[in-house]
């Protein structure tokens, strides 16, 4: 699945202009109002951003992983809340249906997801379960032709906007083998949302609890139609999502570096621009070199992903993805820290955008698998090969 080179060049150019002309000027409004304007969301729909990863046969654009990373890199040059609006449709919300859904599920949901008519969220994390997926407590009890769902999901991105959820629940015994993935429409009786989370950064993103009290869904809502395959579905979407986040981190690192270079040129101390001082240049150089390394790694791993048969588990590919996600998201944290340092006291003031970007990028090391989870994946793979 990929778009031809000429068409993709036009898509990438349109996204780049959209970021510079439409999104960057709206960053302050999003920060202060803690919301992405509806008009911008409509523009995202018109640009096709909700369907980047969905095949053309279902109304999407059908980008390869390498192409999606190029788009994510451009979207990373602005406030991360904008990308968050489309993130669950492009990634973890839709990909389980695309990879493992029945033909009926694909034809029913994917065209609406691709157009942005339907926002779909991924509901996995719970108050007592996140990295340890096998300890999920949300239950799905069989009742005739239906399942009755009870439990609470936490930190669910786009839940307030969602018209449906890809949701994991326990339908059998303990461990990962007892989990089932459901497509749960929003607004069902018994499904409610908690208060909006107040977060350190990424203002404009929407996360909250999803509470299920005797929510009844038909057995046909099971992704793929077979219970007990939810863990496989959850894990299968993560490689793509982690690469997307890696590219996003690289884009934001470049934006922070651009802000830092501009400040170093304009800010004067001791009769000259601070960018003339070697210690400031050293920080800029470290950031540029680490960004170059992370972006090269992301592109290389994306090509590995595209070369591998879709939907086929491969521990070596997953190890490379974890290396990429770990390095790129840790890298952008260091770049953001240096950006604040280069700005000095101004970097701690909200008037300068490095302050908010510093807060925004901190989340990248947490979601889609923490840095420590990536380390465990890498380490286990290496030990298995020893």
Protein Blocks (a to p, Z undefined) as FASTA:
>chain_A
ZZdfklmmmmmmmmmmmmmmmmmmmmmmmmmnopacfklmmmmmmnopmmmmgcfklopn
opafklmmmmmmmmmmpcfklmmmmmmmmmmmmmmmmmmmcfklmmmmmmmmmnomaccd
ddfbdfkbcklmmlpfbdcddehjbccdedddehiehklmpcbdcddddfbdedjklpcc
ddddehiahiacddddddfblphiacdddddehiacdfklpghhighilmmmmmmmmmmm
mmmmmmmmmmmmmmmmmmmmmmmmmpcgehiafklpmklmmmmmmmmmmmmmmmmmmmmm
mmmmmmpcghiacfklmmmmmmmmmmmmmmmmmmmmmmmmmnmmmlmpfkbmklmmmmmm
mmmmmggpifklmmmmmmmmmmmmZZ
